[in-house]
Amino acid sequence: MTRLFDTRPDPLLLIARLVLAAVMFAHGSQKLFALFGGRGLDATYAFFANFGIPPWLGTIAMVAEFGGAIALLLGLLGRVAAAGLIVNMLVAIIVVHGQFGFFMNWANAQKGEGIEFHLITIALLLMILVRGSGLLSVDHVLSRASRHR
């Protein structure tokens, strides 16, 4: 259990964690609450169904995005949040975005978005998965407390 919270006060991990929290919060909010121009819960379930994703897996994906964002913001169980979001991004690549190639759809020239966003996200999440939540995190406080015992 100690390894789960173990981290150092690294400001780069803080930056990665906060950027990821903001991005994942926005994406999770689009799916769950129709915020930031999103579709909302019912439309997201319908979208997932188009790719053969059952509602229970869609729920896990949405909770991973929204709940993972909150966990990253707090730096609480950052490794668990990172692992869940990595799986989320890999499934998105395999099931939805891989067919559209590498690049995002900046010129609106293809039917969907490529995988570059997902790869960058995975790279940042791997930092947190391996090194922990970093500076100003609940994990750091818990890690320090367990070292002092």
N, C-alpha and C positions, 0 to 999 in steps of 0.2 A: 504494500500500500504506500510505503514511503516513496518508492520510485515513481508512483503515479503523480505525486505532487512536486517531486524534486525539480528545482529550477534555480537559476542564478539571476541576479538583478540586471539582466541584459537589456539595455534600452532598444536594441534592434528587434528583439522579440516583442517588446511592448508595441513598437510601431507596426510590425507585421500583424500582431494580434488585433490592434485597434482598426487597422485598415480592413482586415478580413471581417471583423465584427460589423463594421458599417456596411460593407458590401453584402454580406450574408443576411443581415437584418433587413436590408432593402428588398432583396430577392425573396426572403421568407415572408415578408409583409405583403409583397405583391400577390403571392400565392394564397396566403391565409386570409388576408383582410382587404384585398383589392386596393391597397395603397400604392402610391408612386406609379400610377398607370397600370397596375396589375389587373389580372383577370378575376381574382377572388377564388374562394374555395371550390364552388361548384364547377366553374369553368376550368379550374386547374385539374380537378378530378377527371373531367371530360377530356382534357388534353392528354393526360396520362393514359387514359383508356385507349386513345388512338394508337398508342405504342404498346398496348398489351400490359400496361402496368396496373395491377389491381389496386383498389382503394386503400387497402391496408399498407401496401408498400408506398403508395403516394403519401399517406399520412406520415409514415416514417421519414420520408424524404423532406416533407415540409417541416416536421418537428426538428429534424437535424439542422435544417437551414436556420429556422427562427430560434430554436432553443440553443443551437450551437453558437449562434451570434451572441446571445445573452451570456453564455458561458465564456466565450472569448472576451467579451467586453469586461467581465469581472475577473477573468483569468482564473476561473474556477474549473478544475478538471479539464484544463486546456488540451491535454493529450487525448482525452476521450472525445472532446468536441472535434479536435482535428481529425481523429481517425474516422468519426462519423461523416464529417464533411468530405474527406478524401474519397470514401466509398460513394457518397452522393455524387461527387464530380466524375468519378470513373463510370458510374452508371449513366450519367448524363452524356458522357462521351460515347459510350458503347451503344446506348439505346437511341439517343436522339441526335446528337451533334456530329458524331463521327462521319456520317454520310455527307456532310456539307464541307468537308475538308478542314484545312488548318485555319484559314482567316475568318475573322468576324465579317459580318455582312454590311460593311460600312457603306458601300455603294448601292445597296439594295438590289444586287445583281443575282442573288441566289435565293432559294426558298427558305433558308434557315441560317443559323449562325454556326461557324466553324468552332474548333476546339481550343483556340489560343487562350481565351479567357480561363478555361478550365485548367489548362496546363500551368498557367501562372498561379492560379489559386492553389493547385496541388503543391507547387513548389514552396509557396509560403506556408501552407499547412504542414508540410514535411518538417520545416524548421521548428514549428511548435511541437509536433509529434516527437521529434528527437530531443529537443533542448528544453521543452517546457514552456510555461507562460511568460517567464521573464519578469522584468521590473514592474512594480505596482500591481501585483496580482495576488489574489487570495492564495493561489498555489505557493507563491513565494513566502507568504506569511506562515502558512502551514508547514512548508519545508524547513524554514528557519526554526520554528518551534520544535519540530521533531529532531533536528540536529542538536538542539540545546538540552534535550532530555537525557 
